[in-house]
Amino acid sequence: MKRTSLRRLLGAGTAMALLAGGLVLSAPAAASAQTVTEASCSGESLVSETLESGSSWQMCWRLDTYRGLVLDKIAYQPRDDAAPILVLDSIALAQLNVPYDTGATEYNDVTTYQVGGRRLQAIEAVDCPVGEVFNAWADPTRGAIPALCIGEEDSGLAYRSNIARDALYAAQGTDLVLHTVSRIGWYEYQTEYRFHDDGEISVRLGATGDLSPNDYVNVVNQGWPIAPGQEDFAVNHYHSAFWRVDFGIDSGANQVVEKFATTPTGEYGTTGDTGHTAILETQLTQITNETKTMGANREAYRVVNPESLNADGHARSYEIIVPRDQAYNLNPETDFDIAFTSAKSDEVHASHNLIPSKAGQMVTDYIADGESLEDPVAWVNVGFHHINRDEDQSPMPIHWQGFTLYPRDFAAQNPNIPEGRKWVNGDMRGVPNPNITPTPTASPTPTPTTEPTGEPTPTATPTTPGNGNGNGNGNGNGNGNGNGNGNGNGRGNGNGQNLGAGPQLTTP
């Protein structure tokens, strides 16, 4: 189920709370220090949202004629923290390269055709079923149009744990979602940013619309038949989307880029299901100069502020997770998955740069001097090879491409940790679970011993007369024939007659 309402803060000093299932807008609080984001924008340009979990996001938004939606000064505040912490100085689409498999056509949509400006589409009710729509300037002909949708949407299961056996800890999550729609040629693109309540950021571009009626070929291996039979081969093509991500973790002046590389040692463990499990080692290496990278198996990159520490004393960072199964790395404009440069105001577009001081340049030019990497910007390239299909007509179902910015040690624990799990931090083996009251072990109750009250009184048993007699004083057994006289208890076997003052016990 999606959110049916959006809790918005239009400026500093406005507090909101969700009570008893309803929305309550409290009176303005006493003036407090501005956050970095609030100092950068105000009014409807400022987005300051507290999500259902209690975590919150702040950012400034604007619409660029060429790049479309640009977000600046993005800050995240875990539920139990006192203030937002800056994550990004800015993020925006930096190029959309569309080469066709025939080699006859290649477009660079951002710098040639625009994503904002005249390409921006008016948001309709169907485009924004959750949240609110905001107006922005599009072009001189239309003026301001409803251009941006902002809403809180359900994101599914946030966490679930029952392993401690004291309770089930589970919750559904929500995202703060901002998106715009642009029409370029026959395609309609949705630029979307999803800010999760746990600090994760999903960056996506969705493509829908229609297949170009001008791009058909009779070459079987360069297109796909979409008419009845084996004809009308729509040309296959790539969408390579580039984003410029300017990091600003905790407003740090000394952020660094680090590479994770996990490699096998050549040795194997001898336990486990197979008895032959590879032993791996992960090395962390700093990237010190501007560079382009091609993703490899078991490699990843993060941007870290070594001077910003969480409550566990670990440096805050964000990891860049990029799918690369459909990367188009076939020309100098696109021959990288992630590139890192130092932030410069005239390096804005990934290729065919429009800033006059570096007109026509691309990322390859930005890194050519190999200068020291400071105040890092990541250029992220995500490809999608569109091999057409019958279902693309018509309209074309939307397909998505994008990447994830993943918080690493930004908080010391789950930012939305339930109260009953706050005690879990580190190796807790042997640490008693404070949520479970031990059941006391009952001490055994001794069974009292009954003291004997005296000698038992024997019961007389009738005997059969015989010809044998037993002799003795006290307890005795005797076998034989004869006559005996005595006092006491005796057991006798045989044939005879007993003469005496005590009872005779006979064993059958």
Phi, psi and omega in degrees: 000137179271160177295142179259353178213158180239128178268115185242142171248117184274348179191177180293149174086002178259125183245145179227152176215148178257112183237132175051039176078003181239167182262126181240126177258114184274168176293150180304136179278173177298148183302135178233170181298139178292145171280170178301320180292314181296333178282348184260338180202169181206180179062217183283352173284342180266125172251122179222101191239130170260119183278172186301329181287342185106343174287160184216160178229146171230147176192162172251143178234152175205164179244120178268141183304319184264315186275345183080224186292123177240131178245133183235153173049060182274123183231145181238140178232107173303154188308319186263005178274159186275337185205158177293151176241129182296140177247306183233141170285325176191160174209140179195158171296136184243345174184154173225101184264126184232089175267141178264148188295342178285346183079002184271341187221138173209129182243150169237089195295322184296310186273339181263318189246344182080146171254327172266208176057230185291346180272348183292134180259146176289131179286126177259171181301323181293335180280340187222067182289344181232134175100209185228155180252138181240142180274151176205154180293132179252299181198167182300331181288315185262340184068220179278137179229160173292109194241338187230133174252130176234125181204160174260123184237149175296141179242002180095199185297125178270317176195160176203128179210131175226015188288337180282345177063016173265335179187165172269120176255113183207148179203152171268144181257170174223159177236146165272122188239130174238133177208153173231167178232134179230145176247122179233110185063233180269356181262149169237126186248136173252114174273123188224139173233128180243119181253106186283157182288351177260008177098351178287149178235123176255125182248122187219152171232123178254138181242129176218202182104232182216157172291144179295128179286354183262358187239084175229153184213155178260010178269116189301317187272014175239003179204188182222134181288126180240001173261171176303138180079197182261066177210172184057070180275107176287133187291132174288153183200167179252150165240108176253109181262132180243135175240144172258117184243108181262109184281148178210044189303116180053036178056030185290138177270348185234050178287148180229157177256133179232148181247129170270130175225117180254123184229149175285142179278346186092354178256163184225145173285160184248003178249192181086182186295323184265335186070014182211055183267127182297140174266124184247153173231139179247122179253143178247121184235134178280137174266114190261344183230156177303139186197165170249146180231147170248125183298141176233164180299136178064034173236148178204163181230149174220157172248128188230144171255102185294347182262355179254110186248141174279184185294341176272359181083018181258143183290135180286141179203167171232132178265144180257115182251114187238123171285137184229021183289344180232034182290142175251096185246051193248007173210167185299340179283336190233013189273042176206158172263313175224133172240150179236129175227166171278144185297127175221138187291341181258010172249090191246323184251145183291335175205159181051048184306136184262356180283124189306322183294340177223044185300134175079357183281167180222179184303321178305322178287323183298327185262001187301326182276353176057035184290164182302138184275112178227148181047067194293140169244132175257131173256112188252126183247120179234122183259157172217117178271110184271094172270109190300162184210164180303323184293348181286353175244130336210148357293162181288127174300141185293139172236148191243148169217149182170193183210177185233137169257116193249118181295132178234110181065022176293325174238160182281339178215180174311123183300339179244035187300133176291153185304321184289353180245007181294340179285347184270106179206095183104197181284108185257015177298130180085354179270124181298139176285116183291348180274353181246121176275118181301140176278119182296143178273124182290133176283139180294138178271120182295143177272121182297142179267127180277124178287140178295144183265353180149181179290136178294145177276115182293149179261128181292135178243126180300146180240158177266126181303146177212189183255009181248145180234140176253143181246142172154156174255131182089217183262130181199156178242134179215143177239136175154178179249136176153188181246137179221148176235139177178168178248135177138186180255131181221148176248124182230140177243131176141189179252124179172190183232134181260133177234118179177175185274341184262163179289154181252124176258126185248130176269128184297000000 
